[in-house]
Amino acid sequence: MPSTYTANAGIELPANGEQSATWGNTVNDNMNIIDRLTNGVGAITLSGTTHTLTTSDGTVSDGHYNVLVLGGSPSGTNTITVAPNDGQHVYIVTNSSGQTAIFTQGSGGNVTVLNGGSKVIYCDGAGSGAAVVDVTAVLELTQLILGGTLVTSTGAELNILDGVTASTTELNILDGVTASTTELNILDGVTSTAAELNILDGVTASTTELNILDGVTASTSELNILDGVTSTASELNILNGVTASTAELNILDGVTATAAELNYVDGVTSAIQAQLDALTAATASAVPAGAVNSFAMSAVPTGWLSCNGSLVSRTTYSGLFSAVGTTYGAGDGSTTFALPDLRGEFIRGFDDGRGVDSGRTFGSAQSWAIENIVGTFTDIRVRLNTIFTATGAFTGSTGAVSGDNGSGGAATANFAFDASNVVNTASETRPRNIALLYCIKT
């Protein structure tokens, strides 16, 4: 019967009656394996970006070492695969390879050991799904000794330092401090320097009250200006968060404004000029490029162009060109385009399929016109010696005598139509109007 091997360390187990006269070799190999498992420190030379840490059956191998000292010259982060994936191992790892090392055994979790770092890890040997676990990731310690000194702080107290970026010099300000925990807790959240804190020698104020003075460089004389101030906390809190300099605050020296007048800015949380600028920008953006408006002044306002049919740059007024294109003229065909010419024009809504102004294209001009007025007079006769009269836009007169009625003849009547007899007339048809300046938004 052949030998078998232990599942994790690969120690050979000879079968009964086997290896006559060779037992010594097998025992020696097993003892060397056990020695590595218990005391062995192995130098593992890494190269490239991968390495296999193998545990061989019946013979010493790198996977048997208790302590792994990573070295070599890997070209980047090196992934170390523990083989076979069904072996359970505990390793103490020290990484001196110059690169990050990642231990893996299967599809389960991996452990990363940074260059210069050390960890205790174990491999669970779960086959294809095997995982490597960092034992040192979560350590529950009853006592902690740093540099020969027993740390007596609790975890909660040490967590206060979580995220602290203070330098050694800044922390040394506390060197020799004999204050109690309660007294130090008054400083919780304070960012003042030692010099600023020394101003408070003997002060019994709370943390919140002290934080009002954060960054104050005033002397005792300057602070004494507040001596006798009767303002309430609510009234003083109006200044909470004010970043004005002494010179800026001195502008208020002698101000006679009433509380009601100052309260006009109550609730303002940002720079007034910034708010006005934002309002101006919002108002400007509310009118899109291409919008046409009429103005009761002769000067073209900023951000607009006169609707005078002129040619303008497609680049300078790219927003307007994107909006209207070459609807009112292509300009030179490449660098300019035409503005609509609304001088002396009335604007009419685009028909857009309604049928009131059929056949029009968007942006097209239309000449003046009136709806045609037609009518006829036929075979009109009047009695001789009759005085002919006409009113309104009509005029009339008696024409030649006709002798065809057998009763002394009749006269023909002549008619004329002139609207100027009753209404204002001109060389065009128009309603009452007032001349304003049409401009287009750029």
Secondary structure, DSSP 4 states (H G I P E B T S, - for coil): ---EE-TTT--EEPPTT-STTTHHHHHHHHHHHHHHHHH-EEEEEEEEEEEEEE--TTS--GGG-SEEEEEEEEEEEEEEEEESTT--EEEEEEE-SSS-EEEESSSS--EEE-TT-EEEEEE---GGG--EEEGGGS---S-EEETTEEE---HHHHGGGTT----HHHHGGGTT----HHHHHTTTT----HHHHHTTTT----HHHHHTTTT----HHHHGGGTT----HHHHGGGTT----HHHHHTTTT----HHHHGGGTT--S-HHHHHHHHHHHHHHHS-TT-EEEESSSSPPTTEEE-B--EEETTTTHHHHHHHTTTT--TTSSSEEEPPB-TT-------TTSSSSTTPPTT---------------S-EEETTPPP---TTEEEEEEEEE--SSSS-EEEEEEEE-GGGTS---SS---S----EEEEE-
